[in-house]
Amino acid sequence: MKKLLNMTAEKSLPRELLAAKAFFGSGHPLFRVFGIAMDEMTKDGAVMSMPCVEEVCDQQGMLHRGAIATLLDTACGLAIFVRLGNMRPIATIDLRVDFIAKPKPGEGVTCNVTCFAVEQSIAYVRGEAFGRDGGNLLASVSGSFAIGTAGPSFDQSMNAGHDNNPSEKKTADDAGLISSEKERMTAPSAVAGDASPYEKFLGIAASGDNGEKTYKMPFREQHIGNPLIKTFHGGIIASFAELVAGIHLTKNQDEQSKPVCSSMTLDYLRPAFAGTLVAKPNIIREGKRFIVVVVDVFLDGDQVSRGRFIYKRAFASS
């Protein structure tokens, strides 16, 4: 009966929105790696899921919270397309993810996101993520997205529009690192112990610029959000910033266990085109039970995002 209802809801969608099947399918570089799948499109939202893929796991074999945030951000976009009835260009304004519990090792995740309001050029979303085995609540999400931003519609061919991409000519140089820069950088494993599979997948490295500790992440095809203009996926930027916050805390805390991220809030200031992202972390609060870290993310000297991360100290009771 449920399958019949899902098919009925899908048939009621405009033809233009059916292109979402192709966009969110295995042809998308990031969704293919994550194994993200569209499970259902409802009246004002979407249900999406992903399996536990090794590349996006933490050191305990569980889906990394950054990967879960990426799934939620993706579902937010689809929910907005469903609400609008088409795939107009959108951009994340802000996104908040609260982590309630951890998935089991090897457990996949399912999320349900609704676009509950559209006011002028802003869409508002909220949703939750659950473990696919036990059905336990893992995380919640809320955020706002700008509608009708610059750029091609998502329902165009992924190979279209590259001639008009202002960043295309810079991609080859920006995506790689010059030799002198490589010499100044070290892998996260040399900074904060053994790196998780997800850290390795993102390709994060530490660097020292003018005596200031920074972290960098060169662009990869698997980081793509919109293939038409080669921008970083919002969830990948969030993952990068959160991992940087965690590495920074590990280096600056005496505790044996890593603090646990309980909440992340990201403000997206401008599109992040293909290039090398630079993150600068700063601890702004150190309480008895919580630590707050702010991470500013830059591309070519321009700030593209700011993340605020709340960590529970390892010894604090939950």
C-alpha angles and dihedrals in degrees: 000000000000091000090053091051091050091051091048092051091048093050090054091059120101116263091245091061093055085075085076088078090064096040095050093040133098091284089076109090097221098040090049092056093044093043090229112176136187108237102172143353114210131185095280104005153024143244117218134171144184135196126236101274117186095228092062099043132108124234092279094058094255125127106271115247088237089059090050089051089051091053091049093048090050092050089050089059093049091047090055092049089052092050092047094043093228142056103254117164112277135179132200113249097180136346131192124192123184116197111216102171141349124256119243118264107278093010121136126220135233124194134192117202129180130196096217100176143017117195116182104302098348128087122199124209141182135175151140139242124220136188110257094220105042099018091228118158109257106170146348129219137199132169151134130248133197114235125215098019122168116286140064123307116266093236092069121100112283089233093054126095098027092119088061095047108118091202097048095093091053097047097089093052099036097046091057129056123236115242096252090052092050090054091057094050130084130192118255090248089067090051107040109014125268111355119234120242089254092055089051091048091053092046098225119178134179122237140179116225116181090336093307118119111234136164127222137200120189117214119264129184088246090061093064122128101173110022090194094070101015101240128160114261111250091234091054091053089049090049092050093050094046093049090049090051090051094048090048091051093048090054094047102041130077094212117115094218123061116251113250121240109233100172140013129191120188127193113197111208104178140347116289107219124193109300140089116308118214121203127197116192127202130182106223100173134027111183130167093262106016138043123197121206127186119203122192116201123205138186119195090344095307119111111240101173147004122208128197115198128189116203128192113221112248093244095047116109115242 
